[in-house]
Amino acid sequence: MGKEKADLIHIAERFAIEGEIGSIEAHGNGHINDTFLVTCRLAEGKTRRYILQRMNQEVFKNPKELMENVTGVTTFLQNKIRENGGDPEREALNVILLKDGGSYWQETDNTFWRVYRFVEGADSLDVVERPEEFYESAVAFGQFQKLLADYPAESLHETIPNFHNTIDRVEKFKKAVEADVMKRAADVREEIQFVLDREADCHVLCDMLAAGEIPLRVTHNDTKLNNIMLDHETGKGICVIDLDTVMPGSALYDYGDSIRFGANTGAEDEKDLSKISCDLELFSLYTKGFIEGCGGSLTEKEIRMLPMGAKLMTLECGMRFLTDYLEGDHYFKIHRPEHNLDRTRTQFRMVKDMEDKWEKMQEIVESFL
């Protein structure tokens, strides 16, 4: 666990949780934060559960700004859900404040901690097992957009600066190519050229945001299936979790990253590129669910640009893997020497497949206008 149980109890007790702490155990398989499930004993044999997390300061440099984002967005969501007759304790994350009112605890070893109410009767999934699950995640992420449509996105902090600034990403990539600190560039000329041939694409969404052609919105920025809680009884997505990367951006970022990850017919690090393609049935299913979930909050221009969101987020991801490979694999965890290069090639193969299917992707999107 990294910390003794007594230390974890000491930290958890700083928060306004109900009942007496009975157990604390490691929870989930997240790679960023340290997460623990806290079970508290209430009267008459009942229990209440909470999530205790240590925030990762290597990734998120400013816990204060991060928690300002999270508390602002979750409070707004709870109010909207309550107005709509929903259950704000299950349909939104609930931050448990400190007993003195703060949103996080700074421990003596300079670690930062927070507590959420555990979402009961629901689970998240790491991989799409049935198409309906992918659809439900689309609806949930779309509803997240709809509920936050009138939230002042410009008031949010950038918890990871320039995260989806593809213009900045391509400039950093070109610097990595030029520096070539690992002397790897000569062996990946084809992959480098793949990016350079699409440099103009990296300007499209950033330029549209800057010109006001598409609106600045609250974006989740990590729209994988495992960040949706699916209800045990209905199978529907009820709650969007992991709000650490909530920032101002474009709805196309969230949509595009979901397609990149969920509509790919192969694994993210698949070596056999013949297994990699964009599944148009899954693409259509997710598009349908996302637009339905957004409930009219997307503009016509945003809807028409959805294929570009999918292509650009996939290109950006591949470019990030290749940048890391050129710089010595210091950002993404690797499990073999050319792991990041394998990841790069799957993303670029996905991009090329999208380009080959571009007219069909546009037709699918048009059918939902």
Contacts in CASP RR format, 6 or more apart in sequence:
PFRMAT RR
TARGET T0000
AUTHOR 0000-0000-0000
METHOD contacts of the structure
MODEL  1
MGKEKADLIHIAERFAIEGEIGSIEAHGNGHINDTFLVTCRLAEGKTRRY
ILQRMNQEVFKNPKELMENVTGVTTFLQNKIRENGGDPEREALNVILLKD
GGSYWQETDNTFWRVYRFVEGADSLDVVERPEEFYESAVAFGQFQKLLAD
YPAESLHETIPNFHNTIDRVEKFKKAVEADVMKRAADVREEIQFVLDREA
DCHVLCDMLAAGEIPLRVTHNDTKLNNIMLDHETGKGICVIDLDTVMPGS
ALYDYGDSIRFGANTGAEDEKDLSKISCDLELFSLYTKGFIEGCGGSLTE
KEIRMLPMGAKLMTLECGMRFLTDYLEGDHYFKIHRPEHNLDRTRTQFRM
VKDMEDKWEKMQEIVESFL
1 8 0 8 1.000
1 26 0 8 1.000
1 34 0 8 1.000
1 36 0 8 1.000
2 34 0 8 1.000
3 11 0 8 1.000
5 24 0 8 1.000
8 24 0 8 1.000
8 36 0 8 1.000
8 38 0 8 1.000
8 52 0 8 1.000
9 21 0 8 1.000
9 24 0 8 1.000
11 52 0 8 1.000
11 105 0 8 1.000
11 107 0 8 1.000
11 113 0 8 1.000
12 21 0 8 1.000
12 24 0 8 1.000
12 38 0 8 1.000
12 50 0 8 1.000
12 52 0 8 1.000
12 115 0 8 1.000
13 21 0 8 1.000
14 98 0 8 1.000
14 99 0 8 1.000
14 105 0 8 1.000
14 113 0 8 1.000
15 50 0 8 1.000
15 96 0 8 1.000
15 97 0 8 1.000
15 98 0 8 1.000
15 99 0 8 1.000
15 105 0 8 1.000
15 115 0 8 1.000
16 96 0 8 1.000
16 97 0 8 1.000
16 98 0 8 1.000
16 99 0 8 1.000
16 101 0 8 1.000
17 38 0 8 1.000
17 40 0 8 1.000
17 48 0 8 1.000
17 50 0 8 1.000
17 96 0 8 1.000
17 115 0 8 1.000
18 40 0 8 1.000
18 42 0 8 1.000
18 48 0 8 1.000
19 40 0 8 1.000
19 41 0 8 1.000
19 42 0 8 1.000
19 48 0 8 1.000
20 40 0 8 1.000
20 41 0 8 1.000
21 38 0 8 1.000
21 39 0 8 1.000
21 40 0 8 1.000
21 41 0 8 1.000
22 39 0 8 1.000
22 40 0 8 1.000
22 41 0 8 1.000
23 37 0 8 1.000
23 38 0 8 1.000
23 39 0 8 1.000
24 36 0 8 1.000
24 37 0 8 1.000
24 38 0 8 1.000
24 39 0 8 1.000
24 52 0 8 1.000
25 36 0 8 1.000
25 37 0 8 1.000
26 34 0 8 1.000
26 35 0 8 1.000
26 36 0 8 1.000
26 37 0 8 1.000
27 35 0 8 1.000
27 36 0 8 1.000
27 37 0 8 1.000
27 51 0 8 1.000
28 35 0 8 1.000
29 126 0 8 1.000
31 333 0 8 1.000
32 56 0 8 1.000
32 59 0 8 1.000
32 244 0 8 1.000
33 53 0 8 1.000
33 54 0 8 1.000
33 55 0 8 1.000
33 56 0 8 1.000
33 244 0 8 1.000
34 53 0 8 1.000
34 54 0 8 1.000
34 56 0 8 1.000
35 51 0 8 1.000
35 52 0 8 1.000
35 53 0 8 1.000
36 51 0 8 1.000
36 52 0 8 1.000
36 53 0 8 1.000
37 49 0 8 1.000
37 50 0 8 1.000
37 51 0 8 1.000
37 52 0 8 1.000
37 118 0 8 1.000
38 49 0 8 1.000
38 50 0 8 1.000
38 51 0 8 1.000
38 52 0 8 1.000
38 115 0 8 1.000
39 47 0 8 1.000
39 48 0 8 1.000
39 49 0 8 1.000
40 47 0 8 1.000
40 48 0 8 1.000
40 49 0 8 1.000
40 50 0 8 1.000
41 47 0 8 1.000
42 48 0 8 1.000
48 118 0 8 1.000
49 118 0 8 1.000
49 120 0 8 1.000
50 96 0 8 1.000
50 115 0 8 1.000
50 116 0 8 1.000
50 117 0 8 1.000
50 118 0 8 1.000
51 115 0 8 1.000
51 116 0 8 1.000
51 117 0 8 1.000
51 118 0 8 1.000
52 113 0 8 1.000
52 114 0 8 1.000
52 115 0 8 1.000
53 113 0 8 1.000
53 114 0 8 1.000
53 115 0 8 1.000
53 116 0 8 1.000
54 111 0 8 1.000
54 112 0 8 1.000
54 113 0 8 1.000
55 63 0 8 1.000
55 66 0 8 1.000
55 104 0 8 1.000
55 111 0 8 1.000
55 112 0 8 1.000
55 113 0 8 1.000
55 114 0 8 1.000
55 244 0 8 1.000
57 63 0 8 1.000
57 111 0 8 1.000
57 112 0 8 1.000
59 160 0 8 1.000
60 66 0 8 1.000
60 159 0 8 1.000
60 160 0 8 1.000
60 244 0 8 1.000
62 157 0 8 1.000
62 159 0 8 1.000
63 104 0 8 1.000
63 106 0 8 1.000
63 112 0 8 1.000
64 104 0 8 1.000
65 157 0 8 1.000
65 159 0 8 1.000
66 157 0 8 1.000
66 159 0 8 1.000
66 244 0 8 1.000
67 95 0 8 1.000
67 103 0 8 1.000
67 104 0 8 1.000
67 114 0 8 1.000
68 103 0 8 1.000
68 157 0 8 1.000
69 156 0 8 1.000
69 157 0 8 1.000
69 159 0 8 1.000
69 243 0 8 1.000
69 246 0 8 1.000
69 247 0 8 1.000
70 93 0 8 1.000
70 95 0 8 1.000
70 103 0 8 1.000
70 114 0 8 1.000
70 243 0 8 1.000
70 244 0 8 1.000
70 246 0 8 1.000
71 95 0 8 1.000
71 103 0 8 1.000
73 148 0 8 1.000
73 151 0 8 1.000
73 156 0 8 1.000
73 218 0 8 1.000
73 243 0 8 1.000
73 246 0 8 1.000
74 92 0 8 1.000
74 93 0 8 1.000
74 94 0 8 1.000
74 95 0 8 1.000
74 243 0 8 1.000
76 147 0 8 1.000
76 148 0 8 1.000
76 151 0 8 1.000
77 88 0 8 1.000
77 91 0 8 1.000
77 92 0 8 1.000
77 93 0 8 1.000
77 144 0 8 1.000
77 147 0 8 1.000
77 148 0 8 1.000
78 88 0 8 1.000
78 92 0 8 1.000
78 94 0 8 1.000
79 88 0 8 1.000
80 147 0 8 1.000
80 148 0 8 1.000
81 87 0 8 1.000
81 88 0 8 1.000
81 91 0 8 1.000
81 92 0 8 1.000
81 147 0 8 1.000
82 88 0 8 1.000
88 94 0 8 1.000
89 117 0 8 1.000
90 119 0 8 1.000
90 120 0 8 1.000
90 122 0 8 1.000
90 238 0 8 1.000
90 239 0 8 1.000
91 238 0 8 1.000
91 239 0 8 1.000
92 239 0 8 1.000
92 240 0 8 1.000
93 116 0 8 1.000
93 117 0 8 1.000
93 119 0 8 1.000
93 239 0 8 1.000
93 240 0 8 1.000
93 241 0 8 1.000
93 243 0 8 1.000
94 116 0 8 1.000
94 117 0 8 1.000
95 103 0 8 1.000
95 114 0 8 1.000
95 115 0 8 1.000
95 116 0 8 1.000
96 114 0 8 1.000
96 115 0 8 1.000
96 116 0 8 1.000
96 117 0 8 1.000
97 103 0 8 1.000
98 104 0 8 1.000
98 105 0 8 1.000
103 114 0 8 1.000
104 112 0 8 1.000
104 113 0 8 1.000
104 114 0 8 1.000
105 112 0 8 1.000
105 113 0 8 1.000
105 114 0 8 1.000
106 112 0 8 1.000
106 113 0 8 1.000
107 113 0 8 1.000
119 229 0 8 1.000
119 238 0 8 1.000
119 239 0 8 1.000
119 241 0 8 1.000
121 231 0 8 1.000
121 232 0 8 1.000
121 233 0 8 1.000
122 229 0 8 1.000
122 230 0 8 1.000
122 231 0 8 1.000
122 232 0 8 1.000
122 237 0 8 1.000
122 238 0 8 1.000
122 239 0 8 1.000
123 229 0 8 1.000
123 230 0 8 1.000
123 232 0 8 1.000
124 225 0 8 1.000
124 226 0 8 1.000
124 227 0 8 1.000
124 228 0 8 1.000
124 229 0 8 1.000
124 230 0 8 1.000
124 241 0 8 1.000
125 133 0 8 1.000
125 225 0 8 1.000
125 226 0 8 1.000
125 230 0 8 1.000
126 225 0 8 1.000
126 226 0 8 1.000
127 225 0 8 1.000
128 134 0 8 1.000
128 225 0 8 1.000
128 262 0 8 1.000
128 282 0 8 1.000
131 281 0 8 1.000
131 282 0 8 1.000
131 285 0 8 1.000
132 235 0 8 1.000
133 225 0 8 1.000
133 230 0 8 1.000
133 235 0 8 1.000
134 225 0 8 1.000
134 262 0 8 1.000
134 263 0 8 1.000
134 282 0 8 1.000
134 285 0 8 1.000
134 286 0 8 1.000
135 285 0 8 1.000
135 286 0 8 1.000
135 288 0 8 1.000
135 289 0 8 1.000
136 228 0 8 1.000
136 230 0 8 1.000
136 235 0 8 1.000
136 236 0 8 1.000
136 237 0 8 1.000
137 223 0 8 1.000
137 225 0 8 1.000
137 228 0 8 1.000
137 237 0 8 1.000
137 258 0 8 1.000
137 286 0 8 1.000
138 258 0 8 1.000
138 285 0 8 1.000
138 286 0 8 1.000
138 287 0 8 1.000
138 288 0 8 1.000
138 289 0 8 1.000
138 290 0 8 1.000
138 292 0 8 1.000
138 293 0 8 1.000
139 236 0 8 1.000
139 237 0 8 1.000
139 289 0 8 1.000
139 290 0 8 1.000
139 292 0 8 1.000
139 293 0 8 1.000
140 228 0 8 1.000
140 236 0 8 1.000
140 237 0 8 1.000
140 238 0 8 1.000
140 239 0 8 1.000
140 240 0 8 1.000
140 293 0 8 1.000
141 220 0 8 1.000
141 223 0 8 1.000
141 228 0 8 1.000
141 240 0 8 1.000
141 254 0 8 1.000
141 255 0 8 1.000
141 258 0 8 1.000
141 290 0 8 1.000
141 293 0 8 1.000
142 289 0 8 1.000
142 290 0 8 1.000
142 291 0 8 1.000
142 292 0 8 1.000
142 293 0 8 1.000
142 294 0 8 1.000
142 295 0 8 1.000
143 293 0 8 1.000
143 294 0 8 1.000
143 295 0 8 1.000
144 220 0 8 1.000
144 240 0 8 1.000
144 254 0 8 1.000
145 217 0 8 1.000
145 218 0 8 1.000
145 251 0 8 1.000
145 254 0 8 1.000
145 293 0 8 1.000
145 294 0 8 1.000
145 297 0 8 1.000
145 298 0 8 1.000
146 293 0 8 1.000
146 294 0 8 1.000
146 295 0 8 1.000
146 296 0 8 1.000
146 297 0 8 1.000
148 217 0 8 1.000
148 218 0 8 1.000
149 217 0 8 1.000
149 297 0 8 1.000
151 218 0 8 1.000
153 216 0 8 1.000
153 217 0 8 1.000
153 218 0 8 1.000
153 219 0 8 1.000
153 248 0 8 1.000
153 249 0 8 1.000
154 216 0 8 1.000
154 248 0 8 1.000
156 218 0 8 1.000
156 246 0 8 1.000
156 247 0 8 1.000
156 248 0 8 1.000
157 247 0 8 1.000
158 247 0 8 1.000
158 248 0 8 1.000
159 244 0 8 1.000
159 245 0 8 1.000
159 246 0 8 1.000
159 247 0 8 1.000
160 245 0 8 1.000
160 247 0 8 1.000
162 168 0 8 1.000
162 169 0 8 1.000
163 221 0 8 1.000
163 245 0 8 1.000
163 247 0 8 1.000
164 219 0 8 1.000
164 221 0 8 1.000
164 249 0 8 1.000
164 250 0 8 1.000
164 253 0 8 1.000
164 313 0 8 1.000
164 316 0 8 1.000
165 206 0 8 1.000
166 201 0 8 1.000
166 202 0 8 1.000
166 203 0 8 1.000
166 205 0 8 1.000
166 206 0 8 1.000
166 312 0 8 1.000
166 315 0 8 1.000
166 316 0 8 1.000
167 202 0 8 1.000
167 203 0 8 1.000
167 206 0 8 1.000
169 202 0 8 1.000
169 316 0 8 1.000
169 319 0 8 1.000
169 320 0 8 1.000
169 323 0 8 1.000
170 195 0 8 1.000
170 199 0 8 1.000
170 202 0 8 1.000
170 319 0 8 1.000
172 323 0 8 1.000
173 195 0 8 1.000
173 319 0 8 1.000
173 322 0 8 1.000
173 323 0 8 1.000
174 196 0 8 1.000
176 323 0 8 1.000
176 326 0 8 1.000
176 327 0 8 1.000
177 185 0 8 1.000
177 192 0 8 1.000
177 326 0 8 1.000
179 326 0 8 1.000
179 327 0 8 1.000
180 326 0 8 1.000
181 326 0 8 1.000
181 327 0 8 1.000
181 328 0 8 1.000
182 325 0 8 1.000
182 326 0 8 1.000
182 327 0 8 1.000
182 328 0 8 1.000
184 325 0 8 1.000
184 326 0 8 1.000
184 328 0 8 1.000
185 192 0 8 1.000
185 326 0 8 1.000
188 322 0 8 1.000
188 325 0 8 1.000
188 326 0 8 1.000
188 341 0 8 1.000
188 344 0 8 1.000
191 322 0 8 1.000
191 341 0 8 1.000
191 344 0 8 1.000
191 345 0 8 1.000
191 348 0 8 1.000
192 322 0 8 1.000
194 348 0 8 1.000
194 351 0 8 1.000
195 315 0 8 1.000
195 319 0 8 1.000
195 322 0 8 1.000
198 315 0 8 1.000
198 351 0 8 1.000
201 308 0 8 1.000
201 311 0 8 1.000
201 312 0 8 1.000
201 315 0 8 1.000
202 312 0 8 1.000
202 315 0 8 1.000
202 316 0 8 1.000
204 308 0 8 1.000
204 312 0 8 1.000
205 214 0 8 1.000
205 250 0 8 1.000
205 252 0 8 1.000
205 253 0 8 1.000
205 305 0 8 1.000
205 308 0 8 1.000
205 309 0 8 1.000
205 312 0 8 1.000
208 214 0 8 1.000
208 250 0 8 1.000
208 301 0 8 1.000
208 305 0 8 1.000
209 216 0 8 1.000
209 249 0 8 1.000
209 250 0 8 1.000
213 301 0 8 1.000
214 250 0 8 1.000
214 252 0 8 1.000
214 299 0 8 1.000
214 301 0 8 1.000
214 302 0 8 1.000
214 305 0 8 1.000
215 250 0 8 1.000
215 299 0 8 1.000
215 302 0 8 1.000
216 248 0 8 1.000
216 249 0 8 1.000
216 250 0 8 1.000
217 248 0 8 1.000
217 249 0 8 1.000
217 250 0 8 1.000
217 251 0 8 1.000
218 246 0 8 1.000
218 247 0 8 1.000
218 248 0 8 1.000
218 249 0 8 1.000
219 246 0 8 1.000
219 247 0 8 1.000
219 248 0 8 1.000
219 249 0 8 1.000
219 250 0 8 1.000
219 251 0 8 1.000
219 253 0 8 1.000
219 254 0 8 1.000
220 227 0 8 1.000
220 240 0 8 1.000
220 243 0 8 1.000
220 245 0 8 1.000
220 246 0 8 1.000
220 254 0 8 1.000
221 245 0 8 1.000
221 246 0 8 1.000
221 247 0 8 1.000
221 253 0 8 1.000
221 254 0 8 1.000
221 257 0 8 1.000
222 242 0 8 1.000
222 244 0 8 1.000
222 245 0 8 1.000
222 257 0 8 1.000
223 254 0 8 1.000
223 255 0 8 1.000
223 256 0 8 1.000
223 257 0 8 1.000
223 258 0 8 1.000
223 261 0 8 1.000
224 257 0 8 1.000
224 258 0 8 1.000
224 261 0 8 1.000
224 262 0 8 1.000
225 261 0 8 1.000
225 262 0 8 1.000
227 240 0 8 1.000
227 241 0 8 1.000
227 242 0 8 1.000
228 237 0 8 1.000
228 239 0 8 1.000
228 240 0 8 1.000
228 241 0 8 1.000
229 237 0 8 1.000
229 238 0 8 1.000
229 239 0 8 1.000
229 240 0 8 1.000
229 241 0 8 1.000
230 236 0 8 1.000
230 237 0 8 1.000
230 238 0 8 1.000
231 237 0 8 1.000
231 238 0 8 1.000
250 302 0 8 1.000
251 294 0 8 1.000
251 298 0 8 1.000
251 302 0 8 1.000
252 302 0 8 1.000
252 305 0 8 1.000
252 306 0 8 1.000
252 308 0 8 1.000
252 309 0 8 1.000
252 312 0 8 1.000
252 313 0 8 1.000
253 309 0 8 1.000
253 313 0 8 1.000
255 286 0 8 1.000
255 287 0 8 1.000
255 290 0 8 1.000
255 306 0 8 1.000
255 309 0 8 1.000
255 310 0 8 1.000
256 306 0 8 1.000
256 309 0 8 1.000
256 310 0 8 1.000
256 312 0 8 1.000
256 313 0 8 1.000
256 314 0 8 1.000
257 313 0 8 1.000
257 317 0 8 1.000
258 286 0 8 1.000
258 290 0 8 1.000
259 278 0 8 1.000
259 283 0 8 1.000
259 286 0 8 1.000
259 309 0 8 1.000
259 310 0 8 1.000
259 313 0 8 1.000
259 314 0 8 1.000
260 310 0 8 1.000
260 313 0 8 1.000
260 314 0 8 1.000
260 317 0 8 1.000
260 347 0 8 1.000
260 350 0 8 1.000
261 268 0 8 1.000
262 282 0 8 1.000
262 286 0 8 1.000
263 278 0 8 1.000
263 279 0 8 1.000
263 282 0 8 1.000
263 283 0 8 1.000
263 286 0 8 1.000
263 310 0 8 1.000
264 276 0 8 1.000
264 277 0 8 1.000
264 278 0 8 1.000
264 279 0 8 1.000
264 346 0 8 1.000
264 350 0 8 1.000
265 275 0 8 1.000
265 276 0 8 1.000
265 277 0 8 1.000
265 278 0 8 1.000
265 279 0 8 1.000
266 275 0 8 1.000
266 276 0 8 1.000
266 346 0 8 1.000
267 275 0 8 1.000
267 346 0 8 1.000
268 343 0 8 1.000
268 346 0 8 1.000
268 347 0 8 1.000
269 339 0 8 1.000
269 342 0 8 1.000
269 343 0 8 1.000
269 346 0 8 1.000
270 276 0 8 1.000
270 342 0 8 1.000
270 346 0 8 1.000
271 342 0 8 1.000
273 345 0 8 1.000
273 346 0 8 1.000
273 349 0 8 1.000
276 346 0 8 1.000
276 349 0 8 1.000
276 350 0 8 1.000
276 353 0 8 1.000
277 349 0 8 1.000
277 350 0 8 1.000
277 353 0 8 1.000
278 310 0 8 1.000
278 350 0 8 1.000
278 353 0 8 1.000
278 354 0 8 1.000
278 357 0 8 1.000
278 361 0 8 1.000
280 357 0 8 1.000
280 360 0 8 1.000
280 361 0 8 1.000
280 364 0 8 1.000
283 310 0 8 1.000
283 361 0 8 1.000
283 364 0 8 1.000
284 364 0 8 1.000
287 306 0 8 1.000
287 364 0 8 1.000
287 365 0 8 1.000
287 368 0 8 1.000
288 368 0 8 1.000
290 306 0 8 1.000
291 298 0 8 1.000
291 303 0 8 1.000
291 368 0 8 1.000
300 369 0 8 1.000
303 365 0 8 1.000
303 368 0 8 1.000
303 369 0 8 1.000
304 362 0 8 1.000
304 365 0 8 1.000
304 366 0 8 1.000
304 369 0 8 1.000
306 365 0 8 1.000
307 354 0 8 1.000
307 358 0 8 1.000
307 361 0 8 1.000
307 362 0 8 1.000
307 365 0 8 1.000
310 354 0 8 1.000
310 361 0 8 1.000
311 351 0 8 1.000
311 354 0 8 1.000
311 355 0 8 1.000
314 347 0 8 1.000
314 350 0 8 1.000
314 351 0 8 1.000
314 354 0 8 1.000
315 347 0 8 1.000
315 348 0 8 1.000
315 351 0 8 1.000
317 347 0 8 1.000
318 343 0 8 1.000
318 344 0 8 1.000
318 347 0 8 1.000
318 348 0 8 1.000
319 344 0 8 1.000
320 331 0 8 1.000
320 332 0 8 1.000
321 332 0 8 1.000
321 340 0 8 1.000
321 341 0 8 1.000
321 343 0 8 1.000
321 344 0 8 1.000
321 347 0 8 1.000
322 340 0 8 1.000
322 341 0 8 1.000
322 344 0 8 1.000
324 330 0 8 1.000
324 331 0 8 1.000
324 332 0 8 1.000
324 340 0 8 1.000
325 338 0 8 1.000
325 340 0 8 1.000
325 341 0 8 1.000
325 344 0 8 1.000
329 339 0 8 1.000
329 340 0 8 1.000
332 339 0 8 1.000
332 340 0 8 1.000
332 343 0 8 1.000
334 340 0 8 1.000
336 342 0 8 1.000
354 361 0 8 1.000
END
